[in-house]
């Protein structure tokens, strides 16, 4: 059972996803915070850096945004995009010029030090699929396992978009009727057509200025879209305006779910205590062991320790039991703290290679609950488990 809880206190929103009373995802939003990730703009190229194969683009914000050649040239691979391209073979000046209008989407919000990161590769999210204009690739969420279902969904998309667009089939599409999926795609394509229509009108103006073309949904709205086709049973808030906004969202998507106004949200499930624990470097396990989480600029290091646990069986089995419990908790902490980038996990060394495989299988199973994209690389020669995870939402 999942519940989405939104607590508004003064100028701050705590957005909490709870599974069976346990906090699993948490986002914060300050009043007036200028989140622009997902927004689409008419931008003006301000200056080009040929040596970096990059440019700065004015979208009408205080800081100019940054774009790299990889986010301008067409994607060459269905799996890796342009990640493995040799960019020395390209010249950014062949694609954009100073003063040129350009349609871009914000991929990463600005921070105190840097402007936002943008791309010409647009993605228009729907409930069951993300439409990717100017591409022909169709990919399917890794969390959809069944081969027959994957093939069915892929065929629905192929028949509908007929090589006109690329698309990502979302997990929520699993098991849905063809008619539902096609209706959602039609709405998403209509949304894109309006974006293009607005952009084309804007660049025909005598004075072309940076302009917001499409505003992405906020965190709460996106969460609802992602969760309604899963196990979400209740949405509870203490704020009347938030209640009204959610009510409208549910009406728009024609979905009935329990929506409630309630005081003292943080008193539910001892959420105040659970929120305090997020700040701790050390996380205790029920067995008496613990994990430590240390973030650096380059990566996040997670260390597993046996702590007070001595076990009742042989040493290898004791170590395996601690590592098992740690694995389940690590998967939860990655979601809860929205840890992204490269992640290195230092498990207690296991001599039995079968146990290492069991840990990887357990980890993969628990990561299925994670809405973000994750990839387990495996154990390195130094017995460190390597993986990556994409941020769900930047809180910079």
C-alpha positions in Angstrom: 0.0 0.0 0.0 1.4 3.4 -1.0 0.3 6.8 0.3 1.4 10.2 -1.0 1.5 12.7 1.8 2.0 16.5 1.1 2.7 18.6 4.2 2.8 22.4 3.6 4.4 24.4 6.4 5.0 28.2 5.8 6.9 28.3 2.6 8.0 24.7 2.4 6.3 21.6 1.0 7.4 18.1 2.2 6.3 15.6 -0.4 6.5 12.1 1.0 5.8 8.6 -0.5 5.1 6.0 2.2 4.9 2.3 1.7 3.1 0.4 4.5 4.0 3.2 7.0 7.7 3.4 5.9 9.1 6.4 4.1 10.6 5.5 0.8 10.8 8.7 -1.2 11.0 12.3 -0.1 11.2 15.6 -2.0 11.1 19.2 -0.8 9.9 22.3 -2.5 10.4 25.9 -1.3 7.8 28.5 -2.0 8.9 30.5 -5.0 11.6 28.1 -5.9 12.2 28.4 -9.7 12.2 24.8 -10.8 12.5 24.6 -14.6 13.5 21.0 -15.3 11.3 19.7 -18.1 10.3 23.1 -19.3 10.6 23.9 -23.0 11.9 27.3 -24.2 12.6 29.3 -27.2 16.2 30.1 -26.5 18.7 32.4 -28.3 22.3 31.3 -28.8 24.5 33.8 -27.0 28.0 32.5 -27.5 29.7 29.3 -28.8 32.7 27.6 -27.3 34.2 25.6 -30.2 37.0 24.1 -28.1 34.4 22.6 -25.7 31.9 21.8 -28.5 29.3 23.6 -26.4 27.4 26.9 -26.3 25.5 29.2 -23.9 21.9 29.8 -24.6 19.7 32.6 -23.2 16.2 31.3 -22.2 15.2 34.4 -20.3 16.6 33.4 -16.9 19.2 35.2 -14.8 21.9 32.7 -15.9 22.5 31.5 -19.4 22.0 27.8 -20.0 24.6 25.3 -21.2 24.3 22.9 -24.2 26.8 20.4 -25.5 27.1 19.0 -29.0 25.8 15.6 -27.8 22.5 17.3 -27.0 22.3 18.8 -30.5 23.2 16.0 -33.0 20.7 13.2 -33.6 21.0 10.2 -31.2 22.9 7.4 -32.9 22.1 4.5 -30.6 18.9 3.2 -29.0 20.8 2.2 -25.9 23.5 4.8 -25.3 22.2 7.8 -27.3 25.3 9.9 -28.2 27.3 8.8 -25.1 30.0 6.9 -27.1 30.3 9.3 -30.0 33.6 10.8 -31.0 32.7 14.5 -30.8 35.9 15.6 -32.5 34.3 14.5 -35.8 31.7 17.2 -35.4 31.8 21.0 -35.4 29.2 22.7 -33.3 29.2 25.7 -35.6 27.7 23.5 -38.3 24.6 23.2 -36.2 24.1 26.5 -34.4 25.1 30.1 -34.8 25.2 33.1 -32.4 21.8 34.9 -32.4 20.0 31.8 -33.7 16.7 30.9 -32.1 16.6 27.3 -30.8 13.9 25.1 -29.3 15.3 23.5 -26.1 14.2 21.5 -23.1 15.8 21.9 -19.6 17.3 18.5 -18.6 18.9 19.7 -15.3 18.0 22.7 -13.1 20.5 25.4 -12.4 22.5 25.5 -9.2 24.2 28.3 -7.2 27.3 27.8 -9.4 26.0 26.7 -12.8 23.2 27.6 -15.2 20.7 24.9 -16.3 21.7 22.1 -18.7 19.6 22.0 -21.9 19.0 19.8 -24.9 17.4 20.0 -28.3 16.3 16.4 -27.8 12.7 17.0 -26.5 10.8 14.4 -24.5 7.0 14.9 -24.0 5.7 12.7 -21.1 2.4 11.0 -21.2 0.9 8.5 -18.7 1.9 5.4 -20.7 4.6 6.6 -23.0 7.1 9.4 -23.5 7.1 10.8 -27.1 10.5 11.7 -28.4 10.2 13.9 -31.5 12.9 13.8 -34.2 13.9 10.2 -33.2 12.8 6.8 -34.5 13.8 4.6 -31.6 11.1 2.8 -29.5 12.4 1.6 -26.1 10.6 -0.2 -23.3 10.9 0.2 -19.5 13.3 -2.4 -18.2 10.8 -3.0 -15.4 8.4 -4.7 -17.8 9.7 -8.3 -17.8 7.4 -10.5 -19.9 8.6 -10.9 -23.4 5.1 -11.3 -24.9 4.0 -8.1 -23.1 7.0 -6.2 -24.3 6.4 -7.3 -27.9 2.7 -6.4 -27.6 3.4 -2.9 -26.3 6.1 -2.3 -28.9 3.7 -3.3 -31.7 1.0 -0.9 -30.4 3.5 2.0 -30.5 4.9 1.0 -33.9 1.5 0.9 -35.5 0.5 4.2 -33.9 3.5 6.4 -34.5 4.6 4.8 -37.8 8.2 6.0 -37.7 7.1 9.6 -37.1 8.4 9.8 -33.6 10.5 7.9 -31.1 9.0 6.7 -27.8 9.7 5.3 -24.4 7.1 2.9 -23.2 6.6 3.5 -19.5 6.0 0.8 -16.8 2.5 2.0 -16.3 1.6 0.7 -19.8 2.0 -2.9 -18.7 -1.3 -4.8 -19.0 -3.2 -1.7 -20.3 -5.7 -2.0 -23.2 -4.5 -0.8 -26.6 -7.3 1.8 -26.7 -6.1 3.4 -23.4 -2.5 3.5 -24.6 -3.5 5.0 -28.0 -5.7 7.7 -26.4 -2.8 8.7 -24.1 -0.4 8.9 -27.1 -2.9 11.1 -29.0 -3.0 13.5 -26.1 0.8 13.6 -25.9 1.2 14.2 -29.6 -1.4 17.0 -29.4 0.7 18.5 -26.7 3.8 18.4 -28.8 2.0 19.9 -31.9 0.9 22.9 -29.8 4.5 23.4 -28.6 5.7 23.5 -32.2 2.8 25.8 -33.2 3.7 28.2 -30.4 7.4 28.1 -31.3 6.8 28.7 -35.0 4.6 31.7 -34.3 7.2 33.1 -31.9 10.1 32.9 -34.4 8.0 34.7 -37.0 7.8 37.8 -34.8 9.8 40.9 -35.7 11.6 40.8 -32.4 12.5 37.3 -31.3 13.0 37.0 -27.6 13.6 34.1 -25.2 10.3 32.6 -24.2 8.7 29.8 -22.2 6.9 27.6 -24.6 5.8 24.7 -22.4 5.7 24.4 -18.6 6.4 21.0 -17.2 4.3 19.7 -14.4 5.5 20.2 -10.8 6.9 17.4 -8.6 3.5 16.5 -7.1 1.7 16.3 -10.5 4.5 14.2 -11.9 4.5 11.8 -8.9 0.7 11.3 -9.3 1.2 10.5 -13.0 3.9 8.0 -12.1 2.1 6.3 -9.2 -1.6 6.1 -10.0 -1.1 2.9 -12.0 0.8 1.2 -9.2 -0.2 0.7 -5.6 -1.1 4.3 -4.7 -4.2 4.1 -2.5 -4.4 7.5 -0.8 -3.3 11.1 -1.2 -3.3 13.2 1.9 -2.5 16.9 2.4 -2.9 19.6 5.0 -3.2 22.4 2.4 -6.5 23.4 0.6 -4.8 24.8 -2.5 -2.8 21.6 -3.0 -6.0 19.6 -2.4 -7.8 21.6 -5.1 -4.9 21.2 -7.6 -4.7 17.4 -7.1 -8.5 17.1 -7.4 -8.3 18.8 -10.8 -5.4 16.6 -11.9 -7.4 13.5 -11.0 -10.5 14.8 -12.9 -8.3 15.5 -15.9 -7.0 12.0 -16.1 -10.4 10.5 -15.1 -9.0 8.6 -12.1 -10.7 8.0 -8.8 -8.5 7.7 -5.7 -9.0 8.6 -2.1 -8.0 12.3 -1.5 -8.1 13.7 2.0 -7.4 16.9 3.9 -5.8 16.2 7.3 -3.8 18.1 9.9 -0.6 16.9 11.5 0.7 14.9 8.5 4.2 14.6 9.9 2.7 12.9 13.0 1.6 10.0 10.9 3.9 6.9 11.0 6.4 8.8 13.2 7.4 10.6 10.0 9.3 13.3 11.9 11.6 10.7 13.3 11.9 9.0 9.8 12.8 12.4 8.3 15.5 13.0 11.0 17.1 9.7 10.2 17.6 10.7 6.5 20.3 13.1 7.7 22.3 10.4 9.5 25.4 9.1 7.9 25.0 5.8 9.7 21.9 3.6 9.2 21.3 0.7 11.6 20.0 -2.6 10.5 17.6 -4.8 12.5 20.2 -7.5 12.9 22.6 -5.1 14.7 24.8 -4.4 11.7 24.8 -1.0 9.9 25.6 0.8 6.7 27.4 4.2 6.2 26.6 6.5 3.3 29.2 9.1 2.2 28.6 11.4 -0.8 31.5 13.0 -2.7 31.4 15.0 -5.9 32.5 12.0 -7.9 30.5 9.2 -6.4 28.6 7.9 -3.4 30.4 5.3 -1.2 28.3 2.9 0.9 30.0 0.7 3.4 28.4 -2.4 5.1 29.5 -3.3 8.6 28.5 -6.3 10.9 28.4 -4.0 13.9 26.9 -5.8 16.9 25.8 -8.8 15.0 27.8 -12.0 15.7 25.4 -14.6 14.3 24.6 -18.1 15.3 26.0 -20.0 12.3 29.4 -20.1 10.6 31.2 -16.9 9.6 30.3 -17.0 5.9 26.6 -17.4 6.7 26.7 -14.6 9.3 28.3 -12.3 6.7 25.8 -13.3 4.1 22.8 -12.5 6.4 24.2 -9.0 7.2 24.8 -8.3 3.5 21.3 -9.5 2.6 19.7 -7.1 5.1 22.0 -4.3 4.1 21.1 -4.8 0.4 17.3 -4.3 1.1 18.1 -1.2 3.2 20.5 0.2 0.6 17.9 -0.1 -2.2 15.5 1.8 0.1 18.0 4.5 1.0 18.9 5.2 -2.7 15.2 6.1 -3.3 14.7 7.9 0.0 17.8 10.1 -0.4 17.5 10.2 -4.2 21.1 9.3 -4.6 22.3 9.6 -8.2 25.4 9.0 -10.3 28.1 6.4 -9.6 27.6 4.3 -6.4 30.2 2.0 -4.9 29.1 -0.5 -2.2 31.7 -2.1 0.0 30.0 -5.3 1.3 31.6 -7.5 3.9 33.8 -9.8 1.8 32.1 -13.1 0.8 34.3 -16.1 -0.1 31.4 -17.9 -1.7 30.7 -16.5 -5.2 27.2 -18.0 -5.2 26.4 -15.7 -2.3 27.6 -12.7 -4.4 25.2 -13.7 -7.1 22.4 -14.0 -4.6 23.1 -10.5 -3.3 23.0 -9.1 -6.9 19.7 -10.9 -7.6 18.2 -9.6 -4.3 19.4 -6.1 -5.1 17.9 -6.2 -8.6 14.6 -7.4 -7.1 14.4 -4.6 -4.6 15.5 -2.0 -7.2 12.3 -2.9 -9.2 10.5 -0.7 -6.7 12.6 2.3 -7.7 11.0 4.5 -10.3 14.4 5.8 -11.4 16.7 4.1 -13.9 19.4 2.0 -12.2 22.2 -0.2 -13.6 24.2 -2.8 -11.6 27.6 -3.3 -13.2 28.7 -6.1 -10.7 31.5 -6.8 -8.3 34.9 -5.4 -9.3 38.2 -7.1 -8.7 38.4 -5.3 -5.4 35.1 -6.9 -4.4 33.2 -3.6 -4.6 29.8 -3.6 -6.1 29.5 -0.9 -8.8 26.2 0.6 -10.0 24.7 3.8 -11.3 21.4 5.5 -10.6 19.7 8.5 -12.2 18.4 11.3 -10.0 14.6 11.4 -9.8 14.6 15.1 -8.8 17.4 17.5 -8.2 17.1 19.4 -4.8 20.1 21.7 -5.5 
